[in-house]
Amino acid sequence: MSMFCYQCQEASKGVGCTIRGVCGKPDDVANLQDLLIFVLKGISRFDLIAREKGLSPKRTDRFIVESLFTTITNANFDKAAFVKRIQDALALREEIKAALVANGVEIPADLHESATWTASTEAEFDAKAPSIGVLSTENEDVRSLRELIIYGLKGMAAYAEHAMNLGYEDLTIAAFAEEALVATTNDALTADELVALVLKTGEYGVNVMALLDKANTSTYGNPEITKVNIGVGKNPGILISGHDLRDMEELLKQTEGTGVDVYTHSEMLPANYYPKFKAYKHFVGNYGNAWWKQNEEFESFNGPILMTTNCIVPPKDSYKHKLFTTGAAGFPGCPHIADRPEGGAKDFSAVIEMAKTCAAPVEIETGEIVGGFAHAQVFALADKVVDAVKSGAIKKFFVMAGCDGRMKDRDYYTEFAKALPNDTVILTAGCAKYRYNKLPLGDIGGIPRVLDAGQCNDSYSLAVIALKLKEVFELNDINDLPIAYNIAWYEQKAVIVLLALLYLGVKNIHLGPTLPAFLSPNVANVLVNTFGIAGVGSVEDDIKLFMA
């Protein structure tokens, strides 16, 4: 095999990608992503000591977070970007080590190879990468737990970066990421200790999602119930995808008065719910569906597309020149928008000028979809919701948050939503919503049967809502609520959401359409026996099970 990657739900044959990622990631990029993680472990070993001595460089937190984020599925396919980042990582590691030595701090003798390995060229990186990948941990169960932790860290980093971009930081988050990275090099840790670290990762997942929620709502207001237009206007447009709301804000400001409209795509849809963004009259609505339909929808949009984060589908040549990346995202041959200078904004002028030369989008659908049911909005409806539960009008809530994907077995979630009894309500967040958010599922006493809280990180809202209902109904256990969890996963942000829910004590979560390939049989058994984790079956059987 020329690579090995099993971090996402599309792992080839349910085992792992060994030649090229199903996502389109080439083997050399996959290997360099592993090498970057390896070097981050070395940085972390020294920086944990430097933190205690007050010697950690200020930029280390952001570097750790950004580096983890670039390795998420479908974020960055650009080999040159990883070569540069590994070079920067090695330089940062040596800088921290030199600062320790200069201040008389003793360097530990028990250093992992990641703290001592040196190289500088792309050829050296290519030669080293295959030997330090996932399979370098021989014990299957230890490997499984280590990767579960690392994938949780990757998801955590994505949310931490979005918060950082809005000026909200928690210094303990990057410090924990370093602690956990170093722990994955410690062969003395037992399986029980690694399981405990998995749950601790979930704890920090809750913390980082709470931080991002605060960053988003403090900056842009609490999401409101909103009818979002899914048709098009007559002006040329820019389609913005991904998750970064600061990029959204800066694009809206820079396009104001230019005659160019702005549309959201996929996970950027929830930007339509924030009061501050609604003030822009050239913000038209949402275009298209989940990330995996890019090849057809980006073509028909006509104008340029701005990918602020994952998820990128390798673009067709016909629109590749119009696909701009920024931040952690990257694809070879696509123009990349540089990071904002300190205290400044990103420069989207190249995107805007291209948009002016393009035709208006081709209309692919018309109408509206409703969203904006984050925790503050649901709390405003709390009396109505509680009364509906007490009267029996609402028998059960189904949390169907998570990711969408291109495989045929994802149709399960559409059919499941259609088959749910009319006295049930779906709580959703993430792009999984596109499997059912345009279905005519109706409402219960004015409460829509699909309550969309927002992006994948807004799964935090669903947890807050559950905890509030537990309080209202005076229950001792969150699992006594009339809430079932049937969650679709795809990549590492869904992993940290799952770990966060486990940390909060939620049990009997069904995860699909397949269980993660990185769970060894023994680790899967631990999750089943301890937390009641299960897969999905047929729609009919699962609904009987959930409603029993």
N, C-alpha and C positions, 0 to 999 in steps of 0.2 A: 504494500500500500504506500502511496506517496503522501498521505495525510491521514489524520483521524480526527473527526469532529462529530460529537453527538449531543451538542448543547441545545438543539431545537427540536420541535416536534416532527420535523420532516426528515430526521436522520434516516439515511438510506436503509431500506428493508427493516426499519425499526431497530437497527443496530448501530449504524454510524456511517458517515461519508468517508470514503477511503481514496477516492481519485479526484473528485471535484464535489463541492457542496451542492446539494439540491437547490440551495439558495442562489447558486451561481458563483460562489466563492472559489477561486482557483486554489490549487494545493499550496503554492508558494505563499500566498497571503494567509491561508489557514495556519501554516507553520509559523509564520512571523507573528501572528496574533498569539500563538502559544509562547513564542519566545519573549514577547513583550510582557506577558503575565509572569513568566519566569524571572525577568529582570526586575519587575515590580516587587517581587518577593525579596530580592536582594536590597532594593532601596528601603523596603519596609523594615528589614532587620536593623539597619543603621538608624533609620529615622525614628524608630520607637525610642532608641537611646537618646537621640538628639532632642526629642520632645521633652524628655525628663530634664535635660540640661539647659533647655531654652535655646537650643542651637539649630532647630529645624528651620530650613529656608521657608519663607512665607509662601512661595509658589508650590511647595510640595503637595499640599492638599488638593489644589486644583489639578496638578499634573496627575496624581494618582486617580482622581475621579474621571478626568477626561480620557486617560489611557484605558481604564476599564471600559468606559462607555464605547470607545471606538471598536472594541472587540465584540460588541453585541451583534447578533444575527442581523444581516441586511443593513448594517450601518455604514461600513467602510470597506470597499473592495480595492483600494488603491495601494499597491505594494510600496510605491515611493513614500507614501505617507507613513507607513509602518517602519520602513528603514530609518527615516528621519526621527521618528518617535523613539525607536530603540536607541539610536545614537544619543538623543537627548536624555533618555532614561539612564544610560550608563554614565553620562557626564554628571547628571544630578547625583547619582549614587556615590561617585568619587568625590564630588563636592561636599556631600554630607560627611563622608568618611574623613576627608581632610580636615574639616572643621572640628571633628571629634579629636583627632590626633593633635591638632594645633592647640586645643584646650586641655590637653593632658588626660583625655578620657581613654581608658583602656579599651582596646578593641577585643571583643570576645574571641576565644580560640575555636569555639564550636560553630564555625561559619558554614552555612549551606553553600553549595556551589554557586547558587544565584547571586551570592554576595561577593564572590571572588572571580567569576568568569569575566574575561576581558576580550574585546574585539572592537572593530570599528567599521569594517567594510560590509557591503551587501553580500559579497561572496562568503565571508566568514559567518554572517548571520544565517545564510541559506544552508551552510554546512552544519551548523550547530542545531538548528531548529528541530529537525526530526528526532533528535535524541532526548529532548526534554518535554515532549508533548504529553497528552493525557495518559497514554499507555506506559509512560515511564514509571508510574506507580503500579507495581505488579499485583498487589493484593486487590482483588476486584471490589471488595466491600469498602476498604479504605479509599480506593480510587473514587468510588461512587459518592461517599460522604464528602470527600475533598472537593469534587466537582460540583456537588450540590451547593456547598458553601461558596465556591468561586462564582457560580452562576447567579446565586443570590446577590453577591457583591456587585456583579455587573449590572443587575437590575437596580440595585440601590444607588449605584453611581450615576445612572441615567437620571434618576429623580433628583439626586444631589446637585448635578450640574445645572438643571433647570432652575433650582432654587438659588444657586450661586449667581446665575446670570441676572437674577432680580435683586441681588444684594443680600440674600439670606444664607447664612452659613452656620453650621453647627460643627465646631472643631472636633467633637467626639466622633463624628461619622467617619472621617478619613482615618482618624487614629484607630478606630475599630477595624476598618478595612485593612489597615496594615497589620494589626494584631492577627486577624483571621488569615491573611495571606501567609504570614510567617508560620502560623499553626499548621498550614497545609504542607510545610516542609519538615514537620516534626514527626519522625517515625515512632517516637515513644508514646504518642497519644493513643489512648484506647478508643474502641468504637463508641463506647458510652460517652467519652469526652468529646468526640467529634459530633455525636448527636446533640449534645448540650450546646456545642458551638453552632450547629444548624439552627437551633431555637434562638440562640442569642442573635444570629443574623436576622431572624424574623423580628426580634425586638427592635433592632436598628432599622429594619424595614418600616415598621410602624412609625418610628421617630422621623425618618426621612420623608415619608409621605405626609406626616403632620406638618413638617417644616415647609414642604412644597405647597401644601394646601394654604398655609398661612401666607406664603410668598405670593401666590396667585390671587387670593382673595383680598389681601391688603393692598395689592397693586392695582387690581382691575375690578374689585367689587365682588360680591357673592353672586354666583350664577343665578339667573332668573329663568322661570319657565318661559320658553321662547319657541315660536314657530319659525322654523328655518326654511327659507326658500331653496328649492333644489332645481329651479329653472335657471335661465341665463338672461343677461341683459344684452344690449346692442353694442357696448363698447368692447375694445380689446381687454383681455384680462391676464392676471397673474394667478396661478394656482399654487397655494402654499400648503405643504404637507408636513408630516412629522408632528412634533410635540412642543416645540419651544415657543412660549407665548411672548417672550421679549422680542424674538425675531418677528413675530406677528405684529407687534406694536410698532416696531421701527419700519416695517414695510408699509403699514397703513399710513403712517405719518409721511413717508417719503413719496407715496403715490397720490396723496391728497392734491386735488387740483390739476392732475396730469392727464385726465381723460382715460385713465386706466383703472379698471375695476379689480377687486381682489375677491377671490373665492377660496374657501377652505376645502381640503381633501382629507379623507380618511380620519386619522386621529386628531387632526386640527379642527374637525367639526365643532367640538365644544367651545371653541373661541367665540362662536356665535352667541353663547349664553351669557358672556360677561358684559356688564353695563358699559364699561369704558370703551369696548370695541364697537358697541352698537351705535356710538355717536358718529361713526364714520359713514357718511352717506354712500360712498363708493364701495362699501363692504356688502357684496350682493347676497352671499349665502354659501351653500355647499355644492360642490360638483363631484359627482361620482360616488364611489363606494369604498370598500376596504382596500388595503394596500395592494393586494395581489391582482387587481384588475387594471393596474397601471398601464400595461402595454396597449390596451384598447382606449382607455379613458384619457391618457395623456396625449394620444394621437388626436382625438377629436376635440380636445380643449383648444388646440391651435396655438395658444400663447405659451410663454415660458413657465416652467415649474420650479419652485424653490423647495428643495428638500432640506428641512432644518435638522432632521435626525434620521434614524431608521424610520420606515422600512423601504429600502430601495429594491426594486426589481431591475435586473440588468436591462438597460434601455435599448430600444431599437435604434438603429442608425438614423432613422427618419426624424427622431426628436432628441437624440442624444445631445446635440449642440444647444438645445433649449432647456436641458435639465441642469439646473444650478444646485450645487451642494454647499453646505456651510457647517460650521461647528464640527461635531464628531463624524458627520457624514462625508463620504467621498466615493468617487467612481472614476477610474482612469478615462481621460478624454472628455470628462464633463467639467465645465468651468466651476471654480470654487471661489466662494466669497470669503474674504479674509475675516479673521476675528476682529471684533470691535477694539479700537484703542482704549486704554484705560480712561474712563470717564466719558467716552464717546459712544457713537453708534456705528453699526455696520453700514457699509456703503452698498446699497442695492441699485445704484444708478444703472449698472449694466443690464440688470434684469428689466428695469423699467423702460429703458431705451429700446430693448428688444421687443417688449410687449407692444410698444407704440406701432411697430411695423407689422404686427400680426392681425389676422382676422379675429372677429369675436368668436367665442366658443360655440361649438355645435351643440344644440340642445339635445340631451339624451334622456331627459325625463322632466316632468313638471310636478308642481304641487308643493307640499310642505311636510316637514317632519318636526316633531315636538321633542324638546329636551330641556335640560337645565335643572334636573332634580338632584342637585347636590344636597349635602346635609342641611344647610341653612334653609333652603327652600322647602325641603320635606318637613323640617321642624315647624315651619310656618303653617303646614297643613296637618300637623300632628293630631289635633283634635279630630279632624275628619278621618284620618287614617285609623286612629284608635277606635273610634265609633264603628267604623266599617268592620274592624276585626271583632269587636265585642258583639256586634249584631249578627255576625256570621256572613256578612256580605263579602268579606275577604277571608277565605279559608287558609290561604298559604301564600307566602312570598317565595319566589325562586330567584336566587342570586345567579345570574347567568353572565357574569363579567368575564373579561379575558380577551383573547386574541381570535382573529379570524385567520383563515389560511385557504390555500387553493385546492386542497385535496377533496375528492368527492365525498369522503366520509364526514366532511363538515356539514353536509346537508342535514345531518342528524339534528343540529341545533335549530334549523328552520322548522323541521317537522315536529320537533319537541315543543317549540313555542306554539305552533298551530294546534297541537293536540292537547295542550294544557286546558283544564276545566276553566270555564268562564268566571269562576270566583277566585282566581289566582292572579297575582301580579308579578311581573318580571322586574327585578332590580338589576340594572346593567351598567357597565362602564367598560371602556376599551373598544377596539374595533370589532369584537364579537357581536356587537349590537347590529351590525349591518346584515346579519343573518335573519333578523326579524323586525328591525325598527321601521320598516316600510309596509309591514303587514297590517291589515285592518282588524286589529285585535280589540278595538273598542275601549270602553272605560267601565269603571264600577262607581256609580254615584258621582261621576265627574272626575274620578281619579283614573288617569290613563293606565292601561294594563301593562305598558312598558314605561318604566321610569328610568330615564337615562341620566346618570350622574356625571358623565363626562369621559375624560381620557382614562387610560389604564391606571394611572396613578390615583385617579379619583375613586378607585376601589376603596380607598381610605374612607370616603364618604359613606360607602355601604356598611363598613365596619362601625363607623360612628352612629349611623342610623340604627343598626342592630343593638348596639350597646344602650342607646337611648330607649329603644323599645323594651329592652330587658329591665331598665329602670322604671319605665312607666307601668309595666305589668307586674312589677315587684317580684321578679324571678331571681333565683339564686344562680342559675346557670344559663349562659347564652344559648346553649343547645336545647333549652326548653321552649324557645321561641318557635312560632310557626314559620320558620325559614328553612328552606333547603338550598343546598349549594351544588350547582351543576355547571362547572366552570370549564371553558375551553382555554387551552394554553397553546402557545407557539414558541415564545422565546423567553429570555432571561428576566424581563420585567414581570412576566406572569409568574416566574419562579419566586421572586421576592414577595409578590402579593400572596402567593400560597404560603410561604414561610411566615409572613406577617399574620395571616389568619390562624395558622397553627399556634403561633406564640400567644394570640389572644384567646386561645382555648376552643376555637371552632373545630368541631369534629364531623365526621361522616361527609366530607367533601368528595364529590364525584368529579374526576378530572379526565378530560378527553380531548380529542377523539381517541388518542392512545396514551398510555402512561409513558413517562419519560424513559428513553433508552438508557439514560445514565443511572437509573436506579437498578442496582444489582438485585437479584432475587431476595437476598437476606435483608438489604436495606428497604426494599419494597415491603417485605413482611413486617418490619419494624413500624413503618408508616401505617400499614393496614391494622396491625394489632394495637398500636398505641393511639392512633388518631382516626381510625376508621376510613382512611383514604380508599377510594374505590375507583374503578374505571366506569365506562358507560357500556350499556348493552343495547337492546332494541328500545325504540321510543315507547312502545306500549308497555313493556315490562318495567322500564325505568319509572314511568309515570305511576304505575300501580305501586311500586316500591316507595316512591316519594310521598304519595298521597295516603299510604296505609296509616 
